[in-house]
Amino acid sequence: RFSVLIASRAAPADPVLAWVLEGFARQRLRPGDAMEILVGVDGGVTNGGEAAVLPSADMRNAPRVIAYPRLGAAAVRNRLRTLATGDMLLFVNADTRPEPDLLAAHAAAHDRLGASESPRMVLGDAPFELPAVPTVLDTLFAETPMIFFYRRLHDAPPGVLHDWRHAWTLNLSMRAADFDRAAPTPAGPGFDERLRPIYYEDLDLAWRLLGPDTPGILFEPAARVLHRHPMSFGQYLDREEMLGLMAPVLARTNPPMFAALFGGQNVAQLAAEFATWVRMDAEMHHWIWTRMNEWAALPANILPPLESPQRRRTLEALYQMHIPLKRLAFRTGFLRGIELAEDARWTERKQAGVVSGQWPDAIRVVRCQ
């Protein structure tokens, strides 16, 4: 029995969430399997209570939607876990629509893993949904590791187990018993609720469950969801800024994992290094910003044919060209995040508004500093 757990910031009537739930209504389950769907709306109520929301559509396996006060994604998932009755947990995002055989593919993958005493996870595929007329930026998201490195997983031999760095809750299943046996946090088992509002909580769970050196995540490409998350280039950089902002929080909650991600350096060492690089590279950042925006808006049909060596080389060149901006966004977020690492200030953890129209000015400000 699968318990599908979805943490959402959207209202229950949100059309993207409805699109996701319609996908689960069309699941082709294996004989004898079953599922339940639990949706937690993070910030759905403001009075400190919880409110059950009945589904508006006539759906098979109608979801249970529960509104929580603003808690952060980790805490919402933990609360959904306490309501789950399945022996298998599947975490998906509120913008990932499952293909009809998603649960069957996850179940088959766990069957292949067998009844191991060691904890195991199954990571499913999550290609980005391309618009009717995709741009070069859409293609970069889909075919390079700008956000996720699924391409690398597709190229790996089948059946290989991967480490904690591959625990992405946009399409991740595990035995409920394994989830419960992860090394506890101050709030109890499950996700570390201090990693809020978002980011690193899934990797942290896998670190505490699998350990730093034990691969335990199987990639199953047949278990697919379609990821509907359109972004501008500025919004992508805002995402990187938020990742940087949350990194000092991770340093407080899981220092060994922080060290593993960032080459053994501590927060103070990285802050000094980042401040230097931000000042030095500002002029180059502005030039790259202009060029990348020009490329990002072009239609994808200007690129060489799919799977051709020329296409891969072109996308790799653009990917490498954008990295200084990716680092700038992360580093500026990191430097701000040091001040917000105390859990009491978690509601202040927000991007500084570095969206597409403000990035050139923001870069000039950084240069002046």
C-alpha positions in Angstrom: 0.0 0.0 0.0 1.5 3.3 -1.1 1.0 6.5 0.8 1.6 9.4 -1.6 2.7 12.5 0.4 2.6 15.9 -1.2 3.7 19.1 0.5 2.2 22.1 -1.3 2.3 25.9 -0.9 -0.7 26.2 -3.3 -4.3 26.3 -2.4 -6.3 23.0 -2.9 -8.0 24.6 -6.0 -4.7 25.4 -7.6 -4.8 24.2 -11.3 -1.3 22.7 -11.2 -2.1 20.7 -8.0 -5.4 19.6 -9.7 -3.3 18.5 -12.7 -1.1 16.4 -10.4 -4.0 14.8 -8.6 -5.7 13.9 -11.9 -2.6 12.0 -12.8 -2.9 10.0 -9.6 -6.5 9.3 -10.3 -5.4 7.6 -13.5 -2.9 5.2 -11.9 -2.8 1.6 -13.1 -2.1 -0.2 -9.9 -0.8 -3.8 -9.8 -3.2 -6.4 -8.6 -3.3 -6.4 -4.8 -1.6 -2.9 -4.5 -3.4 0.1 -3.2 -2.7 3.8 -2.6 -3.8 6.8 -0.5 -3.0 10.4 -1.3 -2.3 13.0 1.4 -1.7 16.6 0.5 -0.4 19.1 3.1 -1.0 22.8 2.4 1.9 24.6 4.0 0.3 27.9 5.2 -3.2 26.9 4.5 -4.5 28.1 7.8 -3.2 31.0 10.0 -4.8 30.3 13.4 -2.4 27.6 14.4 -4.9 24.8 13.8 -5.4 22.2 11.0 -8.3 22.0 8.6 -9.3 19.0 6.5 -10.4 20.1 3.0 -12.6 17.8 1.0 -11.7 17.2 -2.7 -13.7 19.1 -5.2 -13.6 16.6 -7.9 -15.2 13.1 -8.1 -12.0 11.1 -8.2 -11.0 7.5 -7.6 -8.8 7.3 -4.5 -9.9 10.9 -3.6 -7.0 12.7 -1.8 -7.2 13.9 1.7 -6.1 17.5 1.8 -5.0 19.0 5.1 -4.2 22.7 5.7 -1.5 23.5 8.1 -0.1 26.8 9.5 3.2 27.8 7.8 5.7 25.2 8.9 8.1 24.5 6.0 8.1 21.6 3.7 10.0 19.2 6.1 7.5 19.7 8.9 4.5 19.3 6.6 5.9 16.0 5.2 6.5 14.8 8.8 2.9 15.5 9.7 1.6 13.7 6.7 3.8 10.7 7.6 1.9 10.4 10.9 -1.3 10.2 9.0 -0.1 7.7 6.4 -1.2 4.1 6.6 0.8 2.6 3.8 3.9 0.3 4.1 5.5 2.3 1.3 5.9 6.1 1.1 6.1 8.1 -2.1 7.1 11.7 -2.0 6.3 13.9 -5.0 6.1 17.7 -5.5 2.9 19.6 -6.0 4.0 20.3 -9.6 4.9 16.8 -10.8 2.2 14.8 -12.6 2.6 11.0 -12.6 2.4 8.8 -15.6 -0.2 6.0 -15.3 2.3 3.3 -14.2 4.3 5.4 -11.7 3.3 3.4 -8.6 3.6 0.1 -10.4 7.2 1.0 -11.6 8.1 2.1 -8.0 6.7 -1.2 -6.6 8.6 -3.3 -9.2 11.8 -1.5 -8.4 11.4 -2.2 -4.7 10.7 -5.8 -5.6 14.0 -6.0 -7.4 15.8 -4.5 -4.4 14.3 -7.3 -2.3 13.8 -7.5 1.4 17.1 -6.0 2.3 17.8 -5.2 5.9 19.6 -2.1 4.8 17.5 1.0 4.0 16.7 1.6 0.4 15.1 4.3 -1.7 13.9 4.5 -5.3 14.3 7.7 -7.3 12.0 8.1 -10.3 12.6 10.2 -13.4 11.2 13.7 -13.5 11.7 15.4 -16.9 10.7 19.0 -17.2 7.6 19.7 -19.2 8.5 21.7 -22.3 6.2 24.4 -23.5 4.7 24.3 -27.0 7.5 26.4 -28.3 10.5 25.7 -26.1 13.4 28.1 -25.7 17.1 27.5 -25.4 16.7 28.0 -21.6 14.0 25.3 -21.5 16.4 23.0 -23.3 19.2 23.8 -20.8 16.9 22.9 -17.9 15.9 19.6 -19.6 19.3 18.4 -20.9 22.0 19.7 -18.6 22.6 19.5 -14.8 21.6 23.1 -14.2 19.0 21.9 -11.7 19.1 18.1 -11.6 21.6 15.7 -13.0 19.1 13.1 -14.3 21.1 12.9 -17.6 24.0 11.4 -15.7 21.7 8.9 -14.1 20.4 7.8 -17.4 23.9 7.2 -18.6 24.8 5.1 -15.6 24.6 1.3 -15.8 21.1 0.0 -14.7 20.8 -1.4 -11.2 23.6 0.7 -9.7 22.9 2.2 -6.3 23.6 5.9 -5.7 24.4 7.9 -2.6 22.5 10.4 -0.5 23.0 13.2 -3.0 20.3 11.7 -5.2 17.4 11.8 -2.7 15.1 14.3 -4.5 11.6 14.3 -3.1 10.0 15.4 -6.4 9.7 11.6 -7.1 11.2 9.4 -4.3 9.8 6.3 -2.6 11.0 4.3 0.4 9.6 1.8 2.9 7.7 3.5 5.7 9.7 1.5 8.2 13.0 2.8 6.7 11.7 6.4 6.9 11.0 5.9 10.6 14.5 4.5 11.4 16.5 7.4 10.2 18.7 8.9 12.9 16.3 11.3 14.8 16.3 15.0 14.7 15.4 17.3 17.7 11.8 17.2 16.5 11.9 13.4 16.2 12.2 10.9 13.3 11.9 12.0 9.6 12.9 15.2 8.0 14.8 17.8 10.0 12.2 20.6 10.5 14.9 23.2 11.2 15.8 23.1 7.4 13.0 25.4 6.5 11.3 26.7 4.5 12.9 24.5 1.8 16.1 22.9 0.5 18.5 20.2 1.8 15.9 18.4 3.9 15.7 15.5 1.5 19.5 15.1 1.2 19.8 15.4 5.0 17.2 12.6 5.5 19.1 10.3 3.1 22.4 11.2 4.9 21.0 10.2 8.2 19.3 7.1 6.8 21.9 5.7 4.5 25.1 7.2 6.0 27.7 9.2 4.1 29.4 6.3 2.3 26.7 3.7 1.7 24.9 3.8 -1.7 21.2 2.9 -1.3 19.2 4.8 -3.9 18.1 3.0 -7.1 17.3 5.2 -10.1 14.2 3.8 -11.9 13.6 5.6 -15.2 10.3 3.8 -15.8 8.9 5.6 -12.7 8.2 8.9 -14.3 6.5 12.2 -13.4 6.3 15.3 -15.6 7.7 18.3 -13.8 5.7 21.5 -14.6 8.0 24.3 -13.3 8.5 27.0 -15.9 11.2 29.5 -14.9 12.9 32.6 -16.3 16.6 32.8 -16.1 16.3 35.3 -13.3 14.0 33.0 -11.4 16.5 30.2 -11.8 19.2 32.4 -10.2 16.8 33.3 -7.4 16.5 29.6 -6.7 20.3 29.4 -6.5 20.3 32.3 -4.2 17.9 30.5 -1.9 20.1 27.4 -1.9 23.0 29.6 -0.8 20.9 31.2 1.9 20.0 27.8 3.3 23.5 26.4 3.3 24.5 28.1 6.7 21.4 26.6 8.2 22.5 23.1 7.0 25.9 23.9 8.6 24.2 24.3 12.0 21.9 21.3 11.7 24.2 18.7 10.0 27.9 19.8 10.0 29.3 16.6 8.6 27.0 16.7 5.6 27.8 20.4 5.1 31.5 19.6 5.1 30.9 16.8 2.5 29.0 19.2 0.2 31.5 22.1 0.5 34.9 20.4 0.5 35.5 20.4 4.2 35.4 24.2 4.6 33.5 25.8 7.4 31.0 28.7 7.2 33.6 31.4 8.1 36.1 30.1 5.5 33.5 30.0 2.8 32.2 33.4 3.7 35.6 35.0 3.4 36.2 33.2 0.1 32.8 34.1 -1.3 33.0 37.8 -0.4 36.3 38.0 -2.3 35.0 36.3 -5.4 31.8 38.4 -5.5 33.8 41.6 -5.5 36.3 40.4 -8.1 33.9 39.0 -10.7 31.2 41.6 -10.8 32.2 43.1 -14.2 32.3 39.7 -15.8 28.9 38.7 -14.2 27.2 41.7 -15.9 28.5 40.7 -19.4 27.5 37.0 -18.9 24.1 38.1 -17.6 23.5 40.0 -20.9 24.7 37.2 -23.1 22.8 34.5 -21.3 19.5 36.4 -21.5 20.0 36.8 -25.2 20.5 33.0 -25.6 17.8 32.0 -23.1 15.1 33.7 -25.1 16.0 32.1 -28.4 13.8 29.3 -29.7 15.2 25.8 -29.2 14.9 25.0 -32.9 18.1 27.0 -33.5 20.1 24.3 -31.7 21.6 21.3 -33.5 19.5 18.1 -33.8 18.6 16.1 -30.7 21.3 13.6 -29.6 23.9 15.1 -32.0 27.4 15.7 -30.7 27.1 19.4 -31.8 24.0 19.8 -29.7 25.7 18.5 -26.6 28.8 20.7 -27.2 26.6 23.8 -27.7 24.6 23.1 -24.5 27.7 22.3 -22.6 29.3 25.6 -23.6 26.2 27.6 -22.5 26.1 25.6 -19.3 29.7 26.5 -18.5 29.2 30.1 -19.5 26.4 30.5 -16.9 28.3 29.0 -14.0 29.8 32.3 -12.7 26.2 33.7 -12.4 25.1 30.5 -10.6 28.0 31.0 -8.2 27.2 34.6 -7.7 23.6 33.9 -6.8 24.6 31.1 -4.4 27.4 33.2 -2.8 25.3 36.3 -2.3 22.6 34.1 -0.7 25.1 32.4 1.5 26.5 35.7 2.8 22.9 36.8 3.7 22.0 33.4 5.1 24.7 33.6 7.8 22.6 36.2 9.5 19.5 34.1 9.2 20.8 30.8 10.4 19.1 30.9 13.7 15.8 28.9 13.6 14.0 31.8 15.2 14.5 33.8 12.0 13.4 31.2 9.5 10.4 33.2 8.2 12.9 35.8 7.0 14.7 33.3 4.8 13.7 34.7 1.4 15.4 35.7 -1.8 16.5 39.3 -1.9 14.3 39.8 -5.0 17.1 39.2 -7.6 14.7 38.6 -10.5 15.3 39.1 -14.2 14.6 42.8 -14.3 16.8 43.6 -11.2 19.9 41.4 -11.8 22.0 43.9 -13.7 21.4 46.6 -11.0 22.0 44.0 -8.3 25.3 43.1 -9.9 26.4 46.7 -10.0 25.6 47.1 -6.3 27.7 44.0 -5.5 30.6 45.5 -7.4 30.3 48.8 -5.4 30.4 46.8 -2.2 
